[in-house]
C-alpha cells in the first residue's frame, strides 16, 4: 500500500501568508555565506542542508489522504480542499478513474473540496461514497445547493454510488475496510484498511480518551499492531487540556497511544491552521524526543505534509 497526503490542515484552509513567506526567505538569506554561492554544486549543497521547515511548506489544504493498494484500488479519505489537486492529477492521467471515498464526518473542512473534484465531471469515471451515517448523501448534496453553490450534484455526470456502511467489514477489491466511532463533536469515524496482513488506520478529528487506551478486545482488534496510524494531533498537550471536548488530540497523547498499542509508524495530522511550519516541525521533534524516552520503543514518528508519499511495508 502507498499513501499520499493532499491536504493535512484542520478546521479551515491556511495558505502560506506573504509575511510568513518573507520570514522564510529572510531566514534562508541569513544563512548564506560566500562559499554557498560559489558554484552550482555549492548552491545545491546549501539548499539540501536547509531545515525542512525553511525549504518546504507543510501545506494549507484541508484533509484529503489517498491510499493506493496493490490490487490496485484507489481509496480516498475525506474531501477537504486537498482533493482538488488530487482530481487534477487523476484527470491529467487521461484514464477512467474508479475512486472509493470514505468520509470521517461532514464538517466543512472534510467535504468542501468535493465540488471541485474534477473526476466527478467525467462520465467515464466512477465514484463510490462511503459512510456509516445513513444521512450522508443528503449532507453532500446539501453543500451543493443554492445559495451555497451554483450547481447541484446532479451536474456531476460521473457514475455515483452511495454506500451506508454496516457492522460487517467492507471488501473493496482485495482490501478489507473497517470503521470505528471516535470522540468528536457531532460524531466522527476512523477507518482501518487491511491488505495482505498490513494495517493502516486513518483517525482524524479524534479526542483520545482513557477508554481508547483500555486493553479491551474491541480496542485491540482495531488498533493493536497497526503498521501505520494517521491521527489528529492538532494541539499541544496544554492546548488539548484547555480545549477539552473540542474533539482533537495532542502529539504527546498520540505518541502514548501509538506506543501503547504497538503501532509501528505514527503520522501527525490535522495541523492547527494557526501554526507556522516552524511550530509544526517543533511538534514533530518533541514527539520524537518523547517517544525516544518512553519505555516502549520502536515507534517511528512522521509529519504529514502535502505531497508526502509513504510506502506501507512489512517491518
ROTI-917689 format. One record per atom (N, C-alpha, C, O, CB): residue in three letters; x, y, z. Coordinates in steps of 0.02 Angstrom, whole numbers, plus 50000, padded with zeros to 5 digits. Glycine has a CB too. Layout:
// ROTI-917689
AlaXYZ ...
//
This chain:
// ROTI-917689
Unk500424994050000 Unk500005000050000 Unk500445006250000 Unk501005006250025 Unk499535000050061 Unk500165011549971 Unk500525017949968 Unk500045023549986 Unk499485023849959 Unk500835019149898 Unk500255028050031 Unk499855033850049 Unk500155040150019 Unk500765040850013 Unk499805034550125 Unk499715044650000 Unk499935051249978 Unk499475056450011 Unk498865055650013 Unk499925052049901 Unk499785061650038 Unk499415066750075 Unk499305072850031 Unk499775075950006 Unk499805068750140 Unk498665074450021 Unk498465080049978 Unk498235086050019 Unk498245091649994 Unk497925077949930 Unk498025085050080 Unk497825090450125 Unk497915088150196 Unk497705082650214 Unk497095092550112 Unk498235092250238 Unk498435089950305 Unk498235094850360 Unk498365093450419 Unk499175088850307 Unk497935100550343 Unk497735105550393 Unk497025104150418 Unk496625101150382 Unk497785112650365 Unk496885106450478 Unk496215105650505 Unk495845112250507 Unk496135117650502 Unk496255102850574 Unk495185111650513 Unk494725117250526 Unk494595121650466 Unk494025121950442 Unk494995121350581 Unk495085125150441 Unk495005129550383 Unk495635129250341 Unk496175127850368 Unk494835136850404 Unk495595130550275 Unk496205131050235 Unk496655136650262 Unk496405141750286 Unk496035132250161 Unk497295135650258 Unk497765140650284 Unk498365141350236 Unk498895138650250 Unk498015138650356 Unk498265144850180 Unk498825145850133 Unk499385149850166 Unk499275153650213 Unk498575149550070 Unk499985148850140 Unk500575152250167 Unk500505159750156 Unk500485162050098 Unk501225149550135 Unk500465163550209 Unk500365170750205 Unk501015174150181 Unk501555171550193 Unk500155173650273 Unk500955179850147 Unk501555183450122 Unk502065184850178 Unk502665184250166 Unk501355189850089 Unk501825186850237 Unk502295188450291 Unk502695182250312 Unk503285182750327 Unk501915191250351 Unk502365176450313 Unk502725170350332 Unk503205168150277 Unk503745165650292 Unk502225164650346 Unk503015169250214 Unk503475167750159 Unk504085172150163 Unk504655169850155 Unk503125168550091 Unk503985178650176 Unk504555183250183 Unk505005181150241 Unk505615181650237 Unk504315190450192 Unk504685178850295 Unk505085176650352 Unk505515170650335 Unk506095170250355 Unk504625174850410 Unk505235165850296 Unk505625160150274 Unk506225162350231 Unk506785160150241 Unk505185155150235 Unk506085166750183 Unk506615169050138 Unk507155172750178 Unk507745171750165 Unk506325173750084 Unk506945176950225 Unk507425180650266 Unk507875175850306 Unk508475176850311 Unk507065185350314 Unk507575170550333 Unk507955165750372 Unk508455162050329 Unk509015160450351 Unk507495160750407 Unk508265160550267 Unk508725157150220 Unk509295161750202 Unk509875159750202 Unk508355154950157 Unk509135168150186 Unk509655172950166 Unk510175173950221 Unk510765174650207 Unk509335179750147 Unk509945174050283 Unk510405174850339 Unk510925169250344 Unk511455170250372 Unk510015175350404 Unk510765163450317 Unk511215157650321 Unk511725157450265 Unk512205153650269 Unk510815151350321 Unk511625161450214 Unk512055160950154 Unk512735164350167 Unk512775169950190 Unk511715164150093 Unk513265160650150 Unk513935163450151 Unk514225163450081 Unk513945160250037 Unk514385159350199 Unk514775166850070 Unk515075167250003 Unk515205160349972 Unk515125159449912 Unk515715171150005 Unk515415155550014 Unk515565148949987 Unk514945145249962 Unk514985140749921 Unk515925144750040 Unk514365147249989 Unk513745143749971 Unk513495145549901 Unk513065142049874 Unk513205145350021 Unk513765150849872 Unk513545152949805 Unk514115152849755 Unk514065155749701 Unk513225159949807 Unk514655149549773 Unk515255149549730 Unk515155145449666 Unk515475146849616 Unk515845146849768 Unk514715140549669 Unk514605136149610 Unk513905133149615 Unk513565133649666 Unk515145130549606 Unk513705129949560 Unk513055126649560 Unk513045121049613 Unk512545120249648 Unk512895123849491 Unk513585117249618 Unk513615111849668 Unk513565114749738 Unk513235111749781 Unk514255107849660 Unk513885120349750 Unk513865123449816 Unk513155125749833 Unk512925124949889 Unk514355129349820 Unk512825128549783 Unk512135130749795 Unk511675124849810 Unk511245125249854 Unk511865134549734 Unk511775119349774 Unk511365113449786 Unk511495110549856 Unk511025108449890 Unk511515108149733 Unk512125110549877 Unk512285108049944 Unk511975112549997 Unk511715110050047 Unk513055107649954 Unk511995119049985 Unk511695123650033 Unk510945122450040 Unk510685122150096 Unk511825130950012 Unk510615121949984 Unk509885120749986 Unk509725114050019 Unk509245113650058 Unk509595120949915 Unk510115108950003 Unk509985102250032 Unk510095102250107 Unk509805098050142 Unk510435097049999 Unk510505106750133 Unk510645106950204 Unk510165111250245 Unk510225111550306 Unk511335109350214 Unk509695114550211 Unk509225118750247 Unk508725114650287 Unk508545109150265 Unk508855123350199 Unk508505117050345 Unk507985113550381 Unk507345113150339 Unk507195117650300 Unk507835117050449 Unk506995107650347 Unk506405106550306 Unk505875111950315 Unk505515113650267 Unk506095099850322 Unk505825114850376 Unk505325120050387 Unk505475126450348 Unk505035130650340 Unk505265121550461 Unk506095127250324 Unk506275133050284 Unk506235131550209 Unk506025135850171 Unk506965135450302 Unk506445125650189 Unk506505124150118 Unk505855121450088 Unk505805120950027 Unk507055119150106 Unk505365119750130 Unk504725117250104 Unk504165120150146 Unk504285124350189 Unk504715109350105 Unk503565117950133 Unk502995120050173 Unk502555114050190 Unk502505109450150 Unk502585125450136 Unk502255114250249 Unk501805108750269 Unk501195108550224 Unk500925103250209 Unk501605109550343 Unk500975114450203 Unk500395114950159 Unk499785117650196 Unk499745117150257 Unk500225108150129 Unk499315120450158 Unk498745123750188 Unk498075120750171 Unk497565123250193 Unk498745130650169 Unk498055115250132 Unk497425112250114 Unk497145107950171 Unk497515105250212 Unk497505107950052 Unk496485107450172 Unk496155103350224 Unk496125096050204 Unk496285094350147 Unk495435106050237 Unk495925091550250 Unk496095084450244 Unk495875080850181 Unk495295081050160 Unk495805080950301 Unk496355077450152 Unk496245072650098 Unk496855068150094 Unk497415070450083 Unk496105076250029 Unk496745061650102 Unk497285056750100 Unk497105051250051 Unk496565048350055 Unk497425053850171 Unk497555049850006 Unk497455044649956 Unk497845038349976 Unk498425038749995 Unk497685047049885 Unk497515032649972 Unk497835026249985 Unk497745021849923 Unk497185020249904 Unk497545022850049 Unk498295019849892 Unk498265015449835 Unk498525008549856 Unk499055007849886 Unk498695018249776 Unk498135003449840 Unk498294996649862 Unk498634992849805 Unk498694995349749 Unk497654992949885 Unk498844986749821 Unk499174982749770 Unk498704980149716 Unk498934977949664 Unk499514976849803 Unk498054980549728 Unk497564977449683 Unk497594979749609 Unk497644975349567 Unk496874978949709 Unk497584986149589 Unk497584992049631 Unk496874994649643 Unk496424994049601 Unk498004997549599 Unk496774997649702 Unk496155001049719 Unk496345007949746 Unk496795008549787 Unk495734996949773 Unk496005013149722 Unk496135019949747 Unk495615021649800 Unk495025022549785 Unk496115025149689 Unk495835022049863 Unk495415023949919 Unk495605031149938 Unk496185032849941 Unk495505019149980 Unk495095035349949 Unk495205042349968 Unk494845043550034 Unk494245042350040 Unk494945047249912 Unk495215046050083 Unk494915047850147 Unk494795055350148 Unk495265059350146 Unk495375045650206 Unk494165057250152 Unk493935064150158 Unk494055068150094 Unk494485066650052 Unk494275067450216 Unk493645073450089 Unk493645077550029 Unk493725084850047 Unk493345089150025 Unk492995076549988 Unk494245086250087 Unk494415093150101 Unk494705096450038 Unk494685093449985 Unk494915093650158 Unk494965102450045 Unk495185106149986 Unk495765102649950 Unk495885104049891 Unk495405113150006 Unk496115098249985 Unk496655094549952 Unk496425090049896 Unk496825088249853 Unk497015090550002 Unk495785088249894 Unk495545083649843 Unk495525086949774 Unk495505083449723 Unk494845081149860 Unk495535093549772 Unk495535096949707 Unk496165095249667 Unk496125093649607 Unk495475104549716 Unk496745095549700 Unk497365094049664 Unk497415086649648 Unk497685084849596 Unk497965096249706 Unk497165082349692 Unk497135075149676 Unk496715074049613 Unk496925070349568 Unk496845071149735 Unk496145077349609 Unk495715076649550 Unk496065078949487 Unk495985075849434 Unk495085080449559 Unk496445084449491 Unk496805086949433 Unk497315081949408 Unk497405081049348 Unk497145093549449 Unk497655078549456 Unk498145073449435 Unk497805067449403 Unk498055064749354 Unk498565071149495 Unk497235065449430 Unk496865059749402 Unk496655061349330 Unk496735057149285 Unk496255058049445 Unk496385067249319 Unk496165069249252 Unk496745069649204 Unk496685067749146 Unk495795075949254 Unk497315072249227 Unk497905072849185 Unk498165066049161 Unk498485065649108 Unk498465076449222 Unk498025060849198 Unk498235054049178 Unk497835051449119 Unk498055046749085 Unk498165049249236 Unk497255054549105 Unk496845052849046 Unk496645045549045 Unk496635042348993 Unk497225054448982 Unk496475042949104 Unk496215036149110 Unk495585036449154 Unk495575040049203 Unk496745031249139 Unk495075032549137 Unk494475032549179 Unk494655030649251 Unk495015025849262 Unk493945027549152 Unk494395034449298 Unk494555033349368 Unk493995029649404 Unk493405030649389 Unk494705039949403 Unk494195025449452 Unk493715021949495 Unk493935023549566 Unk494425020749592 Unk493705014149482 Unk493575028249598 Unk493785030849663 Unk493305028749718 Unk492695028949709 Unk493845038549660 Unk493585026849775 Unk493185024949834 Unk493315030049889 Unk493855030249918 Unk493365017649858 Unk492815034349903 Unk492885039849950 Unk492545038150016 Unk491945036950019 Unk492585046249921 Unk492945037950070 Unk492705036650137 Unk492715043150177 Unk493225046450181 Unk493125031150172 Unk492145044850207 Unk492085051050244 Unk492115049750320 Unk491755045450346 Unk491435054650226 Unk492555053450353 Unk492605052750426 Unk492005056150459 Unk491705053450506 Unk493265055850452 Unk491825061950434 Unk491235065750458 Unk491125071450408 Unk491445071650356 Unk491345068450531 Unk490675076050424 Unk490445080650372 Unk490515087950393 Unk490135092250370 Unk489735079250355 Unk490995089350436 Unk491175096250449 Unk491495099050385 Unk491785095350345 Unk491665096950510 Unk491435105650377 Unk491615108750312 Unk492315106950289 Unk492425105650229 Unk491565116150318 Unk492795106750335 Unk493485105650313 Unk493595098750284 Unk494125097450255 Unk493955106750371 Unk493105094350290 Unk493185087550264 Unk492765086150202 Unk492785080650174 Unk493005082550318 Unk492375091050180 Unk491955089950121 Unk491985095650071 Unk491735094950016 Unk491235088850141 Unk492295101350089 Unk492225107250048 Unk492595106949981 Unk492485111149938 Unk492475113150086 Unk493035101949972 Unk493375101249908 Unk492995097049858 Unk493155097149799 Unk494045098249919 Unk492485093349880 Unk492135088749836 Unk491845092149774 Unk491895089249720 Unk491585085349873 Unk491535098049778 Unk491265101149717 Unk491795102849665 Unk491625104149607 Unk490905107549736 Unk492435102649684 Unk492975104449638 Unk493395098349618 Unk493945099049592 Unk493425109749670 Unk493125092349631 Unk493465086149615 Unk493325084449541 Unk492785082149525 Unk493235080349662 Unk493815085649499 Unk493705085349426 Unk493445078649401 Unk493025078649356 Unk494355086849391 Unk493655072849427 Unk493385066549401 Unk492625065949408 Unk492315062149371 Unk493715060749436 Unk492325069749454 Unk491605069449462 Unk491235072149400 Unk490645070849391 Unk491395073449523 Unk491595075849358 Unk491295078749298 Unk491475074849235 Unk491365077249179 Unk491505086049291 Unk491755068949245 Unk491935064549189 Unk491465058549189 Unk491475054549235 Unk492695062249194 Unk491045057849137 Unk490565052249136 Unk490895045349133 Unk490555040349145 Unk490105052949078 Unk491535045049118 Unk491885038649115 Unk492165036549184 Unk492425031049191 Unk492445038949065 Unk492105040949233 Unk492365039449300 Unk491815036849346 Unk491225038349336 Unk492685045749330 Unk492015033049395 Unk491545030249445 Unk491755032549514 Unk492345032049533 Unk491515022549441 Unk491275035149552 Unk491405037349620 Unk490965033349667 Unk490355033149659 Unk491265045049627 Unk491285030249717 Unk490925026349767 Unk491015030049834 Unk491575030649858 Unk491185018949772 Unk490475032349863 Unk490495036149925 Unk490275031649984 Unk489805027849977 Unk490035042449921 Unk490645032150041 Unk490505027750098 Unk490485031750163 Unk490875036350173 Unk491035022250102 Unk490015029850206 Unk489985032450274 Unk489505028050314 Unk489045025250285 Unk489755039850275 Unk489615027350379 Unk489125023850421 Unk488495028050433 Unk487995025350457 Unk489445021950488 Unk488515034550418 Unk487945038950432 Unk487415038050378 Unk487545039350319 Unk488185046250436 Unk486815035850396 Unk486305034550345 Unk486065040850308 Unk485755040350256 Unk485705031250377 Unk486225046750334 Unk486005053050302 Unk486555056250260 Unk486465061850237 Unk485775057950355 Unk487115052850250 Unk487685056350223 Unk487585058850151 Unk487885063950132 Unk488285051950226 Unk487185055350112 Unk487065057850044 Unk486755064850046 Unk486945069150007 Unk486615052950005 Unk486275065850089 Unk485945072350093 Unk486435077750117 Unk486365083550098 Unk485345071950141 Unk486925075950159 Unk487415080850181 Unk487845083250122 Unk487975089250114 Unk487865077850237 Unk488065078450081 Unk488485080150024 Unk488095084149972 Unk488345089049944 Unk488775073849991 Unk487485082149961 Unk487065085849913 Unk486885092749940 Unk486805097449901 Unk486425081849897 Unk486835093350006 Unk486625099550036 Unk487125105250026 Unk486925111050021 Unk486515098650108 Unk487775103650024 Unk488265109050015 Unk488295111249942 Unk488575116649927 Unk488955106750038 Unk488015107249896 Unk487995109249825 Unk487275111049807 Unk486945107649767 Unk488265103449779 Unk487055116349837 Unk486365118649828 Unk486345126149842 Unk486695128549886 Unk485875114749874 Unk485935129749805 Unk485875136949817 Unk485645138149889 Unk485225134449914 Unk485375140049767 Unk485905143249922 Unk486355148449897 Unk487095146849908 Unk487515151249901 Unk486195154949930 Unk487255140549925 Unk487945138949943 Unk488385137349883 Unk488995138349885 Unk487955133049990 Unk488085134949828 Unk488485133049770 Unk488045133649707 Unk487445132549711 Unk488755125749778 Unk488355135449651 Unk487945136849591 Unk487655130849555 Unk487175131649517 Unk488345140749544 Unk487925124849567 Unk487655118849534 Unk487545113449586 Unk487825113749641 Unk488135116349479 Unk487135108549570 Unk486995103049615 Unk487415096949596 Unk487755096949545 Unk486245101249615 Unk487385091849638 Unk487755085649622 Unk487485082249561 Unk487835078149531 Unk487725080849681 Unk486875083849541 Unk486595080949480 Unk486985083149419 Unk486955079849367 Unk485865082949472 Unk487365088549425 Unk487765090949368 Unk488415087149361 Unk488795088249314 Unk487915098449376 Unk488555082649408 Unk489145078349404 Unk488975072049366 Unk488625067749394 Unk489425076749476 Unk489205071249304 Unk488995065549264 Unk489345058949279 Unk489165053849251 Unk489085067049193 Unk489855059049323 Unk490185052749341 Unk489675047949372 Unk489175050049401 Unk490775054049391 Unk489815041449364 Unk489385036449396 Unk489485036849471 Unk490055036449495 Unk489525029249370 Unk488945037649509 Unk488995038649581 Unk488605033249619 Unk488055031349600 Unk488725045649601 Unk488925030749672 Unk488615025749715 Unk488705028049787 Unk489255029949807 Unk488925018649704 Unk488165027849826 Unk488185029849896 Unk488055023649939 Unk487535020449935 Unk487655035449911 Unk488545021849980 Unk488515015650019 Unk488525017350093 Unk489015020250118 Unk489105010850001 Unk487985015550128 Unk487975016250201 Unk488285010050232 Unk488045004450221 Unk487235017350227 Unk488815010950269 Unk489185005350296 Unk488815002050354 Unk488515005450396 Unk489875007650320 Unk488834995550355 Unk488534991650409 Unk489054989350458 Unk489614991950459 Unk488154985650381 Unk488874984550499 Unk489324982250552 Unk489874977650526 Unk490404977050557 Unk488934978650605 Unk489754974350470 Unk490244969650444 Unk490784973150404 Unk490664978450376 Unk489894964350400 Unk491394970350402 Unk491934973350362 Unk491724973850289 Unk491354969650263 Unk492584969250368 Unk491974979050256 Unk491824980150185 Unk492404977750143 Unk492984979350157 Unk491684987650171 Unk492254973850092 Unk492764971750045 Unk492784976349985 Unk492284977249951 Unk492644964550023 Unk493364979249971 Unk493464983449912 Unk494044980449874 Unk494624981449892 Unk493604991049931 Unk493884976649821 Unk494404972849788 Unk494664967549837 Unk494274963849866 Unk494974977349763 Unk495304967249846 Unk495604962649894 Unk495754965849960 Unk496154963249999 Unk496234959649866 Unk495434971549974 Unk495574975450034 Unk494974975050081 Unk494394975050059 Unk495734982750017 Unk495104974750146 Unk494574974750197 Unk494584981350234 Unk495104983550258 Unk494654968850246 Unk493994984550238 Unk493934991050272 Unk493454990350331 Unk492894987850323 Unk493694996550223 Unk493684992450389 Unk493264992650449 Unk493234999850474 Unk493655003950456 Unk493544987950505 Unk492735001450514 Unk492685008150542 Unk492555007650617 Unk492355002450643 Unk492135012150508 Unk492665013350650 Unk492565013750723 Unk492395020950740 Unk492725025550717 Unk493195011350762 Unk491885021950781 Unk491695028650802 Unk492205031350852 Unk492435027750896 Unk490985028650833 Unk492385037750843 Unk492855040950888 Unk492525047150919 Unk491985049250899 Unk493515042950850 Unk492875050150968 Unk492595055751005 Unk492715062350968 Unk493285064450961 Unk492885056051075 Unk492165065450946 Unk492205071850911 Unk491505074850912 Unk491015071150903 Unk492475071050838 Unk491435081350921 Unk490765084350921 Unk490375082850857 Unk490615084050802 Unk490815091950930 Unk489775080050865 Unk489375078150807 Unk489525071250780 Unk489175068850736 Unk489475083150753 Unk490045068050807 Unk490215061250784 Unk490745061250730 Unk490785065850690 Unk489605057750759 Unk491145056050729 Unk491665055150679 Unk491865047750679 Unk491765044250728 Unk492295059750694 Unk492135045450622 Unk492325038450616 Unk493055037850592 Unk493275041550547 Unk491845034750566 Unk493415033250622 Unk494065031450597 Unk493995025150554 Unk493515021450560 Unk494575030250655 Unk494475024150509 Unk494455018450464 Unk495105014450469 Unk495645017250476 Unk494335020750391 Unk495035007850463 Unk495615003450460 Unk495584999550395 Unk495084996350380 Unk495644998650521 Unk496124999950357 Unk496184996350294 Unk496704990850302 Unk497254992050326 Unk496375001150235 Unk496514984850283 Unk496974979150290 Unk497044975750222 Unk496554974250188 Unk496714974050343 Unk497674974650203 Unk497824971150140 Unk498434966650151 Unk498964969050170 Unk497954976250082 Unk498344960250140 Unk498894955350146 Unk499234955950214 Unk499844955350219 Unk499404956350090 Unk498844956950266 Unk499114957250334 Unk499374964050355 Unk499534964950414 Unk499644952450340 Unk499414968850309 Unk499634975650326 Unk499024979750347 Unk498494979350316 Unk499994978950267 Unk499094983750400 Unk498534987650426 Unk498714995050429 Unk499224996950456 Unk498334985050496 Unk498274999150400 Unk498335006450402 Unk497705009250434 Unk497155007250417 Unk498455009450330 Unk497785013950480 Unk497215017150514 Unk497225024550500 Unk497735027850507 Unk497235015750590 Unk496645027150479 Unk496545034350470 Unk496075036650524 Unk495485034750526 Unk496255035950398 Unk496325040850570 Unk495935042850629 Unk495985050350640 Unk496275052650688 Unk496185039050692 Unk495695054050594 Unk495685061250601 Unk495145063350651 Unk494695059550666 Unk495565064650533 Unk495195069550676 Unk494685072550718 Unk494455067950775 Unk493865066350781 Unk494085074650676 Unk494935065750814 Unk494775061550871 Unk495105064350933 Unk495695066150933 Unk495005054250859 Unk494725064650986 Unk494985066851051 Unk495115060551092 Unk494645057551120 Unk494495071751087 Unk495745058551096 Unk495915052451131 Unk495725052951205 Unk495835058151237 Unk496665050951125 Unk495425047651230 Unk495195047451299 Unk495445041051332 Unk495725036651299 Unk494415047951303 Unk495325040451397 Unk495545034651434 Unk495275028151404 Unk495625023051404 Unk495325035251507 Unk494655028351379 Unk494355022251351 Unk494735019651291 Unk494715013651277 Unk493635023651332 Unk495075024051254 Unk495445021951194 Unk496075018051213 Unk496345014351171 Unk495635027951152 Unk496315018751275 Unk496915015251297 Unk496765008651332 Unk497215004651345 Unk497305019751343 Unk496125007451347 Unk495935001351382 Unk496104995251340 Unk495974995051280 Unk495195001351400 Unk496384990151372 Unk496574984151335 Unk495974979451326 Unk495974973651347 Unk497144980351372 Unk495454982151295 Unk494854978151281 Unk494944974451215 Unk495374976051175 Unk494234982751278 Unk494524969351206 Unk494564965451145 Unk494404969651084 Unk494714969051031 Unk494084959451149 Unk493904974051090 Unk493714978351034 Unk494274983151015 Unk494434983950956 Unk493074982251050 Unk494574986251064 Unk495124990851050 Unk495714987151018 Unk496004989450969 Unk495354994351115 Unk495874981451046 Unk496444977651021 Unk496324975350948 Unk496774975550907 Unk496574971551065 Unk495714973250934 Unk495564970850866 Unk495644976350814 Unk495834974950757 Unk494854968150863 Unk495514982650834 Unk495554988050786 Unk496254991150783 Unk496504992650729 Unk495044993450803 Unk496564992150841 Unk497184996150843 Unk497824992250849 Unk498334994250820 Unk497145000850900 Unk497814986650884 Unk498444983350903 Unk498854981350842 Unk498614978250795 Unk498294977250945 Unk499504983250845 Unk499974980950795 Unk499894983950726 Unk500154981350677 Unk499934973750789 Unk499524989550721 Unk499444992650655 Unk500124994750628 Unk500564996750665 Unk498964998850659 Unk500194994350563 Unk500824996250531 Unk500905003750525 Unk501465006350525 Unk500884993050462 Unk500345007350520 Unk500385014550513 Unk499735017650538 Unk499185015250523 Unk500525016650439 Unk499795023050577 Unk499225026650604 Unk499285033950585 Unk499765037350603 Unk499195025850681 Unk498785036450549 Unk498715043550534 Unk498205046250584 Unk497625044150584 Unk498485044850459 Unk498415050950627 Unk497965053050681 Unk497995060550693 Unk498515063750683 Unk498145049350746 Unk497435063250714 Unk497365070250731 Unk497845072050788 Unk497815069050842 Unk496645071850751 Unk498285076950776 Unk498725079550829 Unk498715087150825 Unk499245090350823 Unk499455076750821 Unk498125089950823 Unk498055097150811 Unk498375101350866 Unk498595106950852 Unk497325098950804 Unk498385098850927 Unk498595103050983 Unk499235100651017 Unk499455094951007 Unk498035103351034 Unk499515105051057 Unk499995103051108 Unk499585100351167 Unk498975101051168 Unk500455109051130 Unk499915097251215 Unk499545094451272 Unk499185099951312 Unk498615099051333 Unk500025090551318 Unk499525105551322 Unk499215111051358 Unk498585113551323 Unk498085115051355 Unk499695116651366 Unk498615114151258 Unk498025116351220 Unk497475111251223 Unk496885112951228 Unk498215117851147 Unk497655104851220 Unk497155099551223 Unk496785099651289 Unk496175098451291 Unk497485092651212 Unk497145101151343 Unk496815101651409 Unk496365107751411 Unk495805107451436 Unk497345101951465 Unk496615113251385 Unk496225119451384 Unk495595118851341 Unk495075121651356 Unk496655125251360 Unk495665114951286 Unk495115114251239 Unk494785107351245 Unk494635104151195 Unk495355115451167 Unk494685105351306 Unk494365098951319 Unk493665098851287 Unk493285103751292 Unk494315097651396 Unk493505093251254 Unk492865092251219 Unk492815095851153 Unk492275096451124 Unk492305094351264 Unk493375098451128 Unk493375101451062 Unk493475096251007 Unk493365097550948 Unk493925106851057 Unk493675090151027 Unk493695084650979 Unk494355083550944 Unk494375080450891 Unk493205085850928 Unk494915085950973 Unk495575084950943 Unk496075082750995 Unk495955083351055 Unk495815091450909 Unk496635080050972 Unk497135077151017 Unk497795080951012 Unk497885085350970 Unk497245069751002 Unk498265079151055 Unk498935082051055 Unk499435076851029 Unk499295070851027 Unk499135084451126 Unk500015079351008 Unk500525074750983 Unk500785070151037 Unk500965064451023 Unk501115078550953 Unk500795072451100 Unk501045068151154 Unk500545062651171 Unk500755056951184 Unk501185072351217 Unk499905064151170 Unk499395058951180 Unk499425053851124 Unk499365047751136 Unk498695062051185 Unk499505056251063 Unk499555051651006 Unk500165047151012 Unk500135041250994 Unk499575055450940 Unk500715049951036 Unk501325045951046 Unk501205040451098 Unk501395034751088 Unk501915050351067 Unk500895042351154 Unk500715037351205 Unk500265031951176 Unk500355026051190 Unk500375040751265 Unk499785034051136 Unk499305029451107 Unk499645024451060 Unk499525018451064 Unk498745033251070 Unk500075026951017 Unk500425022650970 Unk500875017651007 Unk500895011750990 Unk500845026750920 Unk501225020051057 Unk501655015651096 Unk501245010451133 Unk501445004651137 Unk502085019651145 Unk500675012551160 Unk500255007951199 Unk499995002151157 Unk499934996551182 Unk499665011751229 Unk499855003551093 Unk499564998351050 Unk500064995151002 Unk499874991450957 Unk498995001251010 Unk500704996551012 Unk501204993350971 Unk501164995150898 Unk501304991050854 Unk501154985950978 Unk500985001350885 Unk500915003750816 Unk501605005850791 Unk501985009150826 Unk500415009750811 Unk501775003850730 Unk502455004550706 Unk502625011550683 Unk503175014050697 Unk502574999750649 Unk502165014850648 Unk502305021550621 Unk501725026150638 Unk501135024450628 Unk502425021250544 Unk501885031950665 Unk501395036850686 Unk501455043050642 Unk502005045950637 Unk501485038750761 Unk500905045050611 Unk500915050950567 Unk500505056450600 Unk499905055650611 Unk500625049250496 Unk500825062150615 Unk500495067850645 Unk500105071550591 Unk500375073250538 Unk501015072550679 Unk499455072850604 Unk498995075050551 Unk498505080150579 Unk498445081050639 Unk498615069050521 Unk498155083550533 Unk497625088450550 Unk497925094150591 Unk497715095550647 Unk497055085050591 Unk498435097450561 Unk498795102750596 Unk498365108950605 Unk497955110650562 Unk499435104450557 Unk498465112250661 Unk498085118250676 Unk498215123550622 Unk498785124650603 Unk498265121050746 Unk497685126950598 Unk497785131850544 Unk498195137950565 Unk498475141450522 Unk497115134250519 Unk498245139150630 Unk498635144950653 Unk499375143350662 Unk499775147950672 Unk498355147450718 Unk499565137050659 Unk500255135150671 Unk500695136850611 Unk500515135750554 Unk500305127650686 Unk501285139550625 Unk501785140450573 Unk502115133750558 Unk502065129050598 Unk502315145850595 Unk502465133350501 Unk502845127350486 Unk503365125850540 Unk503485120050557 Unk503185128050417 Unk503665131150566 Unk504165130250618 Unk503865126850680 Unk504165122250708 Unk504475136950638 Unk503275129050700 Unk502965126150759 Unk502765118850746 Unk502845114650790 Unk502345130150781 Unk502515117450687 Unk502305110550672 Unk502915105950672 Unk502885100350698 Unk501945110250604 Unk503465108250642 Unk504075104250643 Unk504345103550715 Unk504655098550732 Unk504615107250597 Unk504235108750756 Unk504425108250826 Unk504025102850861 Unk504295099150902 Unk504325114850861 Unk503375102350845 Unk502975096950874 Unk503235090150854 Unk503235085450894 Unk502235097750853 Unk503455089550791 Unk503735083150768 Unk504365081450809 Unk504435075750831 Unk503915083550693 Unk504805086250819 Unk505415084950857 Unk505255083050930 Unk505565078550958 Unk505875091050856 Unk504755086450958 Unk504565084951027 Unk504255078051033 Unk504375074451081 Unk504085090251053 Unk503845076250983 Unk503545069550984 Unk504075064150978 Unk504045059051012 Unk503025068850927 Unk504565065250934 Unk505105060350926 Unk505515059650990 Unk505695054151011 Unk505565062350868 Unk505655065451022 Unk506025065251086 Unk505625061451138 Unk505895057351175 Unk506185072451110 Unk504985062851142 Unk504555059651192 Unk504525052051181 Unk504585048251229 Unk503835062551188 Unk504445049951119 Unk504425042851104 Unk505085039451120 Unk505095033751143 Unk504245041651030 Unk505625043051109 Unk506285040151123 Unk506395038951197 Unk506805034751216 Unk506825044651095 Unk506025042551239 Unk506115041951311 Unk505575037651345 Unk505575036851406 Unk506125048751343 Unk505125034951305 Unk504635030351333 Unk504955023451342 Unk505435021751308 Unk504005029851289 Unk504685019651388 Unk504945012851398 Unk504805008551337 Unk505195004051320 Unk504635009651461 Unk504235009851304 Unk504065006151243 Unk504385009651184 Unk504195015351167 Unk503285005551234 Unk504865006551153 Unk505235009651097 Unk504985006751031 Unk504585002151028 Unk505995008451105 Unk505255009750977 Unk505135006850911 Unk504595010150870 Unk504435007650816 Unk504974999750918 Unk504305015750893 Unk503795019250855 Unk504145024650814 Unk504475029050842 Unk503245022250901 Unk504055024550748 Unk504325029750705 Unk503795035250699 Unk503215033750685 Unk504525026950635 Unk503985041550707 Unk503515047050702 Unk503665051050640 Unk504245052650625 Unk503545051550766 Unk503135052850603 Unk503185056050538 Unk502705062050537 Unk502175061850567 Unk503025051050480 Unk502905067350503 Unk502485073250496 Unk502105072950430 Unk502405072550377 Unk502905079650501 Unk501435073250434 Unk501035073650373 Unk501135080550342 Unk501055085650375 Unk500285072250388 Unk501285080650277 Unk501345086950240 Unk501115085550169 Unk501145079950144 Unk502075089750242 Unk500895090750136 Unk500645089850068 Unk501185087050022 Unk501755089450021 Unk500375096450040 Unk500985082049984 Unk501455078849937 Unk501835073049966 Unk502155069349929 Unk501935083849913 Unk501805072050032 Unk502155066450063 Unk501875059850038 Unk501265058950036 Unk502115066850139 Unk502315055250019 Unk502115048450000 Unk502455043450046 Unk503055044050060 Unk502295046949926 Unk502075038650069 Unk502325033550114 Unk502155026650088 Unk501575025250072 Unk502045034550185 Unk502645022450084 Unk502525015350068 Unk502405011650133 Unk502775012550182 Unk503125012250029 Unk501895007550134 Unk501735003450193 Unk501974996350178 Unk501694992850136 Unk500965003650211 Unk502494994450214 Unk502804987950201 Unk502864984150266 Unk502834986950321 Unk503494988850169 Unk502954977650260 Unk503024973550319 Unk503704974950352 Unk504224974850319 Unk502964965950301 Unk503684976350418 Unk504294978050454 Unk504724971950470 Unk505254972650500 Unk504124981550517 
//
